[in-house]
């Protein structure tokens, strides 16, 4: 029993790369949740919002603290590079999922004997059913309880958004959202034939 729990823990633990991707996604979600608060603080009244304005705001913010225009330009390039990496990671993971499904089908139809492994097939089917039920339960808890809780931690009034006590709450909300997304992603990957 303990050995099975250790194996399950191994499968449920997200990798560092998955955690990084989920952190980037959690930051993007947090930015979308706090768009109004950030726009009140960062965008001057009466200005027009656009991608150019967004880039200029980042550049001005970095220039203000570094007094170096080159570093400001690098920060804009870094943000767009991170966005490109996220898109590439999504494409890469999607391709890997379909390759794994194709390989699993090939192995199941070409190299196995269903009659000889009938008992093992039933055990795998029961285990898969329990994993699906657990995953669906976690999705419900995440959507109904965790996401709204983390949203309340991240979204703060505009005039108090950058105060130290609120910044700590916002960071806790982002870390919690990252962990929840990583566990959801890992749970989804476990349900695929490649991982069971």
N, C-alpha and C positions, 0 to 999 in steps of 0.2 A: 504494500500500500504506500509506504514512504517513498519507494523507488518510483512509483507511478506519479506521485505528487511532485517529485523532483523533475521528472520528465515533463510534466505539464507546466511547471514553473519555467523550465528551459524554453518551451514553446511560446509561453505567454510574455516572456521578457523581450521588449523591443530592442533592436540593435541600436548602436549609437547613430548610424546613418538615418534610420527610421525616426529616431527621436529628434534629430536635427531637422529633417523634413517637416515633422509635426510642429516643431518650434516655429519654423518659418510660416507655416500655415496658421498657427495660433496667433502669431504677430499680425498677419494680414487680417484675420478675423477681428482681432482687437482693434486694429486701425479702422476697420469698417464700422465697428460698434461705437467708436469714439470720434467719428468724423466731425460731428457737430462741435464737440468740445475743442478739438484740435483746430478746426477752421476758425473758431472765435479767437483763439489765442495766436495762431500763426498767420492767418490771411488778413491783411489790412481791410478795413471796411470799405466797400465800394469797388474792390478789385474783382476781376473776372477770374474764375477758377478754370484752370486748364492743366495739361501735362507740363507745359512750359512754366506755368506759375508754380507748380509743384516742384519742378527741378530747381527753379530760382530760389524757392523758399528753403530747400535743403542746402543749396549752395550758400545762401546768406547766413543760415544758422551755423553752418560749419565755419564759414569765413569769420563770423563774429567771435568765435572762440579760438580759432587758430591764426587769424590774421594772415591767411595764406590762400590765395585764390585757386592755386593748383590743387590743394587738398580738397577744396570745395568741389572742384570738377571731378576729382577722383571719387568723392563720396557719392555723387550722382551716378557715376559709372558703376560703382560697387552695388548700388541698390538695383540698377537694371540688370547687372550680372547675376545677382541673387535671384531675381525674378526669372531670368532665363534658365538658371540651374533648376529651379523648382519645376518649370515646364518640362525641361529635359528629363528630370527624374520621374515625372508622371508618365511621360511617353515610354521611358525605359522600363518602369515597373509594369505598365500595361502590356508591353511586348513580352516580358518575362512571364507574366501570368498566362498568356495564351500559349506560349511555348511549353510551359509546364503542363497545361491541360492537354495539349496534343501528345506530349510524351507519356502522360498517365494513361491516355486512351490507347496508345500504341502498346504499352506494357500490358494493360489489362486484356487486350484482344489478341495479342500475339504470343506472349510468353508465359501466361498463367493457365492453370487448369482449374476451372471453377468448381468442379465436383470434388476435387481433392482438398480444396481450401474453403469448403462451405462453412465450417465452424468458425474459421477465422473471419470469413466474410460477415457472418452475423454479429460477431463481436465488434468488428469495425463499424458496422451499420448502427449498432446501439451506441457506441462511443460517439459516432458522428451526430446522431440524434441528440445526445446530451450536450455536445458542443454547440449545436445549432440553438437549442433551447437556452443555454447559458448566454450565448452571444445576443440573441433577441432580447433576453432579460436585461443585459447590460446596455444595449442600445436604448431601450425604454427608459432605464434609470438615467442614462446620460442625457437624453433629450428632455425628459421631464424635470429632473432634479439638478444634474451637474451643470449643464450649459447655462440655465438661468442663474444659478448661484455664481458661476464664474463671471457672467455678464454683469451682475450687480457689483462684484468686486472691481471689475475693470472700468465700468462706466461711472464717472464721478462728475459733479458739477464743474462747469468750465472754469469758474474762478478759484476752485480748490484743486484742480486737476494736477498741478505740478507741486503741491505741498508734499513734504516728505512722508507723512503718515499715509496719504493717499497713493503715493508712488509705490510704497511697500505693498499695499493692498492690490494695486494693479499688477505688480510683479508676481504676487502669489496667484492671482487670477490667471495670468498668462502661463505660469508653470503648471497650474492645475489643468488648464485647457490643453496644454501640450501633452501632459500625461494621459488625459482622457482620450485625445485623438490618437496617440500612439497605441494605447490599449485597444481602441476600436479597430485601428488598421491591422494590428497584430492578430486580433480575433478574427477579422475577415480573412487574413492570409491563412490562418489555421484551418479554416473551413474549406479551403481549396484542396483538391486531391493531392497536390504536390507535398503537402505538409502532414498528411495522416497516413 
